[in-house]
Amino acid sequence: MSTEVVVKKSYLQVILLAMGHFFNDFYCNFLPILLPILIPKLGLSLTLSGALVMVMSLSANVLQPVFGYFMDKYNFNKIMPLIIPFGAVFICLTNWASNFIVLAALIGFSGLAVSTFHPMGAGLVSKVAPDGKISTCISIFVAGGSFGFALAPILLVYFMQMYSLDYLPILIIPAIILGVLMYSSGLSKARFVNEQVAKNMHFNLAQILQNKPLMLLNISMGLRAWLFTALVTFLPLWAIEKGCDNTLSGWILTIYLCGSVIGGLIGGALNDKIGYKKVILWALIFTLIPTMYFLFAQQIDILMYIALFVGGGLVMAANPGAIVWGQDLLPDNPGMASGMMLGLSFGLGGFGTMLTGSLAESYGLTMALALTAILVVISIVLVYLTPEKRRQ
């Protein structure tokens, strides 16, 4: 007997999921601002700081397709109210880490919340989105996460100016409130895969690896995510090297991330009009220009801020389309597909960021980030070669 719960399609449900995504990614992006404090405190090198990003990427990103598969098959939506408080607790305890191992463990546990929420939330958005507005609603969902990701650095900077890091656990409170809202929403009782489909679902790694369009899309989005992750990780340190203080370096990262919010919204709206492949291609083609401009700018001025904003917008305009594209390529596994586009691709980017950190120790941050940006050219070629499959 079917126990599937039908959830009403409405923008209100989409907005609630976007709120969840906001706080999920808000806590996820504490690390770039905490690193400049934790590096001297624990005596970490740039390579080890890159390793911490890799740990976060492994737990928060690479595992997403795995969690997505089990959510498709077994419906883990019932744990939704606990996910974000779980992640908040661990990231807010990082100030008590006494060495690299403890810090890596705290970061890793915090990342598990991201791995769980992303495929769950993105899969549900496709079910509660009004008819014909899937790309638009996914862009709202993505923008919620991007906005939380963008606000985290500057809010955390001001929090640290007002209080010491010993008070960081205070920031767990919003996560608890959101958990209550999630519990009362009814979303956690729904599932986004038909029970009969889930019953017959079996994980076949060989079949997935043989899905050439899916593999091309994953690799291309992984290269794009490498650039984004490296910039988000090292922009504060890059700004400090340019002579900025902690507050201004936080603002520089926030401007870049605010651009990513707007870019994601615009990209999602354009997907419904002209198709996601065209949006992704043109966004990637134009990404290099503003990125190279602000990296090699001789001074911090209004043009550099504009380039930061536009660069962030272009690199993330591809995100909503990539999620829809992935779900179209795996129609019976929306959670797993979302986990690949929101997780695995950024996990690959996280591993790459460790290499960027190693390059920075030899050639400097500016040159290392510029070399990372050039990889977008390969991403463009792979997207061009990937066939577009539109859902019926």
C-alpha positions as CSV (number, residue, x, y, z in Angstrom):
1,M,0.0,0.0,0.0
2,S,1.4,3.4,-1.0
3,T,2.1,5.9,1.8
4,E,3.4,8.6,-0.5
5,V,2.5,12.1,0.6
6,V,1.5,14.6,-2.1
7,V,2.9,18.0,-1.4
8,K,1.1,21.1,-2.8
9,K,3.0,22.9,-5.5
10,S,3.6,26.5,-4.5
11,Y,6.2,29.2,-4.4
12,L,5.8,29.2,-0.6
13,Q,7.2,25.7,-0.3
14,V,10.0,26.7,-2.7
15,I,10.9,29.7,-0.5
16,L,11.0,27.5,2.6
17,L,13.4,25.2,1.0
18,A,15.4,28.2,-0.2
19,M,15.5,29.4,3.5
20,G,16.9,26.0,4.4
21,H,19.5,26.3,1.7
22,F,20.4,29.8,2.9
23,F,21.3,28.6,6.4
24,N,22.8,25.4,5.2
25,D,25.3,27.3,3.0
26,F,25.7,30.1,5.6
27,Y,27.3,27.8,8.0
28,C,29.2,26.0,5.3
29,N,31.1,29.3,4.4
30,F,32.5,30.1,7.8
31,L,35.8,28.4,6.9
32,P,37.3,31.1,4.6
33,I,37.0,33.7,7.3
34,L,38.1,31.4,10.1
35,L,41.2,30.2,8.2
36,P,43.2,33.5,8.5
37,I,42.6,33.2,12.3
38,L,43.2,29.5,12.7
39,I,46.3,29.3,10.4
40,P,48.6,31.3,12.8
41,K,46.8,29.9,15.9
42,L,47.6,26.3,14.8
43,G,50.6,27.0,12.7
44,L,49.1,25.7,9.5
45,S,50.7,26.1,6.0
46,L,48.7,27.1,2.9
47,T,48.9,23.5,1.8
48,L,47.3,22.3,5.1
49,S,44.7,25.1,4.8
50,G,43.9,23.8,1.3
51,A,43.7,20.3,2.8
52,L,41.0,21.6,5.2
53,V,39.1,22.8,2.2
54,M,39.5,19.3,0.7
55,V,38.1,17.8,3.9
56,M,35.1,20.1,3.7
57,S,34.7,19.3,0.0
58,L,34.8,15.5,0.6
59,S,32.2,15.5,3.3
60,A,30.1,18.4,2.0
61,N,30.3,17.7,-1.7
62,V,31.7,14.4,-2.9
63,L,29.3,12.4,-0.7
64,Q,26.2,14.2,-2.0
65,P,25.5,11.7,-4.9
66,V,25.8,8.8,-2.4
67,F,23.3,10.5,0.1
68,G,21.2,11.4,-2.9
69,Y,20.9,7.8,-4.0
70,F,19.8,6.6,-0.6
71,M,17.3,9.4,-0.3
72,D,15.8,8.5,-3.6
73,K,15.5,4.9,-2.5
74,Y,14.7,5.1,1.2
75,N,13.2,8.6,1.7
76,F,15.3,10.2,4.4
77,N,13.3,13.4,4.3
78,K,12.2,12.8,7.8
79,I,15.6,13.9,9.1
80,M,15.4,17.3,7.4
81,P,14.6,19.3,10.6
82,L,17.9,18.0,12.2
83,I,20.3,18.5,9.3
84,I,21.1,22.2,9.6
85,P,21.4,22.3,13.4
86,F,23.8,19.3,13.1
87,G,26.0,21.2,10.7
88,A,25.9,24.4,12.7
89,V,27.0,22.8,16.0
90,F,30.2,21.4,14.5
91,I,31.3,24.5,12.6
92,C,30.7,26.7,15.6
93,L,33.0,24.6,17.7
94,T,36.0,25.0,15.5
95,N,37.6,27.6,17.8
96,W,38.1,24.9,20.4
97,A,40.2,22.7,18.0
98,S,43.6,22.2,19.5
99,N,45.3,20.8,16.4
100,F,44.8,20.1,12.7
101,I,43.2,16.6,13.2
102,V,40.5,17.9,15.6
103,L,39.8,20.9,13.3
104,A,39.6,18.6,10.2
105,A,37.1,16.3,12.1
106,L,34.9,19.2,13.1
107,I,34.9,20.6,9.6
108,G,34.2,17.1,8.2
109,F,31.2,16.5,10.4
110,S,29.8,19.9,9.6
111,G,30.1,19.2,5.9
112,L,27.9,16.1,6.3
113,A,24.9,18.4,6.8
114,V,25.6,20.0,3.4
115,S,25.9,16.6,1.7
116,T,22.5,15.6,3.1
117,F,20.5,18.8,2.6
118,H,21.5,19.6,-1.0
119,P,20.2,16.5,-2.8
120,M,17.2,16.4,-0.5
121,G,16.3,20.1,-1.0
122,A,16.9,20.2,-4.7
123,G,14.9,17.0,-5.3
124,L,11.9,18.4,-3.4
125,V,12.1,21.7,-5.3
126,S,11.4,19.9,-8.5
127,K,8.3,18.4,-6.9
128,V,6.8,21.5,-5.3
129,A,7.6,23.9,-8.2
130,P,4.6,25.2,-10.1
131,D,4.2,23.7,-13.6
132,G,6.6,25.0,-16.2
133,K,8.7,26.9,-13.6
134,I,11.2,24.2,-12.5
135,S,14.3,26.1,-13.7
136,T,13.1,29.3,-12.1
137,C,12.3,27.6,-8.8
138,I,15.6,25.8,-8.7
139,S,17.3,29.2,-9.3
140,I,15.4,30.5,-6.3
141,F,16.6,27.5,-4.3
142,V,20.2,28.0,-5.5
143,A,20.0,31.7,-4.8
144,G,19.0,31.0,-1.2
145,G,22.1,29.0,-0.7
146,S,24.3,31.5,-2.6
147,F,22.9,34.4,-0.5
148,G,23.6,32.6,2.7
149,F,27.1,31.7,1.4
150,A,27.6,35.4,0.4
151,L,26.5,36.9,3.7
152,A,28.4,34.5,5.9
153,P,31.9,36.1,5.5
154,I,30.9,39.7,6.3
155,L,28.4,38.8,9.1
156,L,31.1,36.6,10.7
157,V,33.7,39.4,10.4
158,Y,31.4,41.8,12.2
159,F,30.4,39.2,14.8
160,M,34.1,38.6,15.6
161,Q,34.6,42.4,15.9
162,M,31.8,42.5,18.5
163,Y,32.5,39.3,20.3
164,S,35.4,36.8,20.6
165,L,35.2,33.4,18.8
166,D,34.3,31.9,22.1
167,Y,30.8,33.2,21.5
168,L,30.5,31.5,18.1
169,P,28.0,28.8,19.4
170,I,25.4,31.6,19.7
171,L,25.1,31.4,16.0
172,I,23.6,27.9,16.4
173,I,20.3,29.4,17.5
174,P,19.0,30.3,14.0
175,A,19.6,26.8,12.9
176,I,17.5,25.4,15.7
177,I,14.6,27.8,14.8
178,L,14.8,26.8,11.2
179,G,14.7,23.1,12.3
180,V,11.4,23.8,14.0
181,L,10.0,25.5,10.9
182,M,11.1,22.5,8.7
183,Y,9.4,20.1,11.1
184,S,6.1,22.0,11.0
185,S,6.1,22.5,7.2
186,G,5.2,18.9,6.2
187,L,7.9,18.8,3.6
188,S,9.8,16.2,5.7
189,K,6.9,13.8,5.3
190,A,7.0,13.9,1.5
191,R,9.2,12.0,-0.9
192,F,10.4,13.0,-4.4
193,V,10.6,9.6,-6.0
194,N,7.5,7.3,-6.6
195,E,7.6,4.4,-4.2
196,Q,7.4,1.8,-7.0
197,V,10.4,3.4,-8.8
198,A,12.3,3.6,-5.5
199,K,11.6,-0.1,-4.8
200,N,13.0,-1.2,-8.2
201,M,16.0,1.2,-7.9
202,H,19.4,-0.3,-7.8
203,F,22.8,1.4,-7.7
204,N,24.8,0.6,-10.8
205,L,28.1,2.5,-10.9
206,A,29.1,1.0,-14.3
207,Q,25.9,2.3,-15.8
208,I,26.4,5.8,-14.4
209,L,30.0,5.9,-15.6
210,Q,28.9,4.8,-19.0
211,N,26.4,7.7,-19.2
212,K,28.8,9.9,-21.3
213,P,26.7,13.1,-21.2
214,L,26.4,12.9,-17.4
215,M,30.2,12.3,-17.0
216,L,31.0,15.2,-19.4
217,L,28.6,17.5,-17.5
218,N,30.2,16.5,-14.1
219,I,33.7,17.1,-15.3
220,S,32.9,20.4,-16.9
221,M,31.0,21.6,-13.8
222,G,33.9,20.3,-11.6
223,L,36.4,22.5,-13.5
224,R,34.1,25.5,-13.1
225,A,33.6,24.7,-9.4
226,W,37.4,24.5,-9.0
227,L,37.7,28.2,-10.0
228,F,34.8,29.2,-7.8
229,T,36.0,27.2,-4.7
230,A,39.5,28.4,-5.0
231,L,38.4,32.0,-5.2
232,V,36.0,31.7,-2.3
233,T,38.7,30.0,-0.2
234,F,41.6,32.3,-1.0
235,L,40.1,35.7,-1.8
236,P,40.3,36.9,1.8
237,L,44.0,35.9,2.0
238,W,44.6,37.4,-1.5
239,A,43.0,40.7,-0.3
240,I,45.2,40.7,2.8
241,E,48.3,40.3,0.6
242,K,47.1,43.3,-1.3
243,G,47.1,45.3,1.9
244,C,43.5,45.0,2.9
245,D,42.4,44.6,6.5
246,N,40.2,41.7,7.7
247,T,37.0,43.8,7.3
248,L,37.7,44.8,3.7
249,S,38.9,41.3,2.8
250,G,35.5,40.0,4.1
251,W,33.7,42.6,1.9
252,I,35.7,41.6,-1.2
253,L,34.5,38.0,-0.7
254,T,31.0,39.1,0.0
255,I,30.8,41.2,-3.2
256,Y,32.0,38.3,-5.3
257,L,29.4,36.0,-3.6
258,C,26.6,38.6,-4.0
259,G,27.4,38.6,-7.7
260,S,27.0,34.8,-7.6
261,V,23.5,35.2,-6.1
262,I,22.3,37.5,-8.9
263,G,24.0,35.4,-11.5
264,G,22.2,32.3,-10.4
265,L,18.8,34.0,-10.4
266,I,19.4,35.4,-13.9
267,G,20.7,32.2,-15.2
268,G,17.7,30.2,-13.9
269,A,15.2,32.7,-15.5
270,L,17.1,32.5,-18.8
271,N,17.1,28.7,-18.7
272,D,13.3,28.6,-19.0
273,K,13.5,30.9,-22.0
274,I,16.5,29.9,-24.1
275,G,17.7,26.6,-22.7
276,Y,20.3,25.7,-20.1
277,K,23.1,24.7,-22.5
278,K,23.2,28.1,-24.1
279,V,23.1,29.9,-20.7
280,I,25.9,27.7,-19.3
281,L,28.1,28.1,-22.4
282,W,27.8,31.9,-22.7
283,A,28.3,32.4,-18.9
284,L,31.5,30.3,-19.0
285,I,32.8,32.1,-22.1
286,F,32.5,35.5,-20.5
287,T,33.7,34.4,-17.0
288,L,37.4,34.8,-17.7
289,I,37.4,38.5,-18.6
290,P,36.2,40.0,-15.2
291,T,38.1,37.3,-13.3
292,M,41.4,38.1,-14.9
293,Y,40.8,41.8,-14.5
294,F,40.3,41.8,-10.8
295,L,43.1,39.3,-10.1
296,F,45.6,41.6,-11.9
297,A,44.1,44.9,-10.9
298,Q,46.8,47.3,-9.7
299,Q,44.6,48.9,-7.1
300,I,41.4,48.3,-5.2
301,D,38.8,50.6,-6.9
302,I,35.3,50.7,-8.2
303,L,36.2,48.9,-11.4
304,M,37.7,46.0,-9.5
305,Y,34.6,45.7,-7.3
306,I,32.5,45.6,-10.5
307,A,34.7,42.9,-12.0
308,L,34.4,40.9,-8.7
309,F,30.6,41.1,-8.8
310,V,30.3,40.3,-12.5
311,G,32.8,37.4,-12.3
312,G,30.9,35.9,-9.4
313,G,27.6,36.2,-11.3
314,L,28.9,34.6,-14.5
315,V,30.6,31.6,-12.9
316,M,27.4,30.8,-10.9
317,A,24.9,31.6,-13.7
318,A,25.6,28.0,-14.8
319,N,24.5,26.4,-11.6
320,P,20.6,26.2,-11.9
321,G,20.9,24.9,-15.5
322,A,23.4,22.2,-14.5
323,I,21.0,20.9,-11.8
324,V,18.1,20.7,-14.2
325,W,20.4,19.2,-16.9
326,G,21.6,16.5,-14.5
327,Q,18.0,15.7,-13.4
328,D,17.0,15.3,-17.0
329,L,19.9,12.9,-17.6
330,L,18.9,10.9,-14.5
331,P,15.1,11.3,-14.4
332,D,14.5,8.5,-11.9
333,N,17.3,9.6,-9.6
334,P,16.7,13.4,-8.9
335,G,18.4,13.3,-5.6
336,M,21.5,11.6,-6.9
337,A,21.6,13.9,-10.0
338,S,21.3,17.0,-7.7
339,G,24.0,15.6,-5.5
340,M,26.3,15.3,-8.5
341,M,25.7,18.9,-9.7
342,L,25.6,20.5,-6.3
343,G,28.1,18.2,-4.6
344,L,30.3,16.0,-6.7
345,S,31.3,18.9,-9.1
346,F,32.2,21.1,-6.1
347,G,33.9,18.2,-4.5
348,L,36.2,18.0,-7.5
349,G,36.7,21.7,-7.1
350,G,37.7,21.3,-3.5
351,F,40.3,18.8,-4.4
352,G,41.6,21.1,-7.0
353,T,41.7,24.0,-4.5
354,M,44.3,22.0,-2.6
355,L,46.5,22.1,-5.7
356,T,45.8,25.8,-6.1
357,G,47.1,26.3,-2.5
358,S,50.3,24.3,-3.3
359,L,50.8,26.4,-6.5
360,A,50.3,29.6,-4.4
361,E,53.2,28.6,-2.1
362,S,55.6,28.5,-5.2
363,Y,54.2,31.2,-7.5
364,G,52.0,33.4,-5.3
365,L,48.2,33.5,-4.9
366,T,47.5,35.8,-7.9
367,M,49.3,33.6,-10.4
368,A,47.9,30.4,-8.8
369,L,44.3,31.7,-9.1
370,A,44.9,32.9,-12.6
371,L,46.2,29.5,-13.7
372,T,43.1,27.9,-12.1
373,A,40.8,30.3,-14.0
374,I,42.3,29.1,-17.4
375,L,40.8,25.7,-16.7
376,V,37.4,27.2,-17.6
377,V,38.4,26.9,-21.2
378,I,38.3,23.1,-20.9
379,S,34.9,23.4,-19.2
380,I,33.6,25.3,-22.1
381,V,34.7,22.6,-24.6
382,L,33.1,19.8,-22.5
383,V,29.8,21.6,-22.1
384,Y,29.7,22.2,-25.9
385,L,30.3,18.4,-26.4
386,T,27.5,17.4,-24.0
387,P,24.1,16.8,-25.6
388,E,21.2,18.7,-24.2
389,K,18.2,16.6,-23.1
390,R,15.0,18.5,-22.4
391,R,12.4,17.0,-20.0
392,Q,9.0,16.3,-21.5
